[in-house]
Amino acid sequence: MASLKRLPKRIVLSLLSMGLLSVSLVAEGPRAAQDVDVKVDYAVARREILNFELALRGVIASTFSSSYALVQPPKGAYLPGYGVTFSFLINIHRAVIDTPFGPMRRADVATPEAKKRLIEELKDKLIRVVLDNGDSLTQLRKEDAITVIAFMEDQNFPDEPNQNKTIVLTALKKDFDEVAGKDDKWKEFRQRMKIVEY
C-alpha cells in the first residue's frame, strides 16, 4: 500500500476502476472496524454508562445549590475506536431569582470570582469522579479514552464579563491501571489527564 502513495492519483484511480486493487483495499478496511466491535458488549456498556452518568449528576448537585442549574443532564455514549464520552450543560448564572418582592441576587454566584470558584470546584470534582469511576467502564480497551465535556452557560448582567465556558477532560483507560497502586494517585492522574478549557 505504501507504493500506491508514490503513483500518480489518476493511475491509482484507473487501477481501482479496473478492479485490480479492490480486493486488497476491501480486505484491509472492514477488518479494522470489525476488530473494534468484537469485544464490546453493548448491553453491559449501556449499564456502566448509566452508572457513570449518576455519579456525574451527584457531583453537579453537590456543587450547585440550585436545582435549576442543570439544564441538560449528563448523557454518555460509547464511540467505537475512541472510548466513552459524557456531556452536560449547566446554567451557572442563576444569580437573579424573581420573588413577589422583586428580583434578588444570589450571593453564591453573584460575582465573577464566585462563578470562577464554582467552575474550579466542579472541575476538581469531575476529575475525582473520572478517577474513582473510570475503571468501572469495563468494556473499554487500554487505548480507549474517557471524556467528560462540561458546557457552562452564563447569562450575565450587562456590566459583568461573560463566563461562558467549555471544559473537556480526557483520560486514557490505561492511566487508571498505571496509577492504581500509587500513593498519590490523584496528583499523578490529574497530571496525565488532558484538560482543555475555552
ABEGO torsion letter per residue (X at the ends): XAAAAABBAAAAAAAAAAGAAAAAAAAAAAAAAAAAAAABBAAAAAAAAAAAAAAAAAAAAAABABAAABABBBBBBBBBGAEBBBBBBBBABGABBBBAAEBBBBAAAABAAAAAAAAAAAAAAAAAAAAAAAAABAABBAABBBBBBBBBBBBBBAABBBABBBBBBBBBAAAAAAAAABABAAAAAAAABBBBBX
